[in-house]
Amino acid sequence: MSNTILLLLSIGPLAMVLAMITSQRLGEVNDAYTGEVTGRWVSSSTGTYGPTVHCIMRIRTEEGRKLTIEVNSRTYQSLGVGDRVVKAPGARWPVRSV
């Protein structure tokens, strides 16, 4: 019985962290906005599996929110500072506004 309680106490916090990360990701995918790219940069880090590149964009929405998001390399290459963007609900990345 005490082993079961110990197991639950050790797995509980991990499950809570995973649930928070999942809910944040779902919120990002369901988010919708239009705005303008105001900045972009690439940062890299070296971890256990070698170098990792992070493509970051800063977007100011029409509502005045300032977002800093990590995008994939294709989205990073296709958008530049000053580009108008739109992100639809369910889409992972913003795209250039038409």
Summary of the structure (lengths in Angstrom):
residues: 98
radius of gyration: 18.3
end to end distance: 62.2
largest distance: 62.2
contacts: 226
relative contact order: 0.18
helix: 36%
strand: 40%
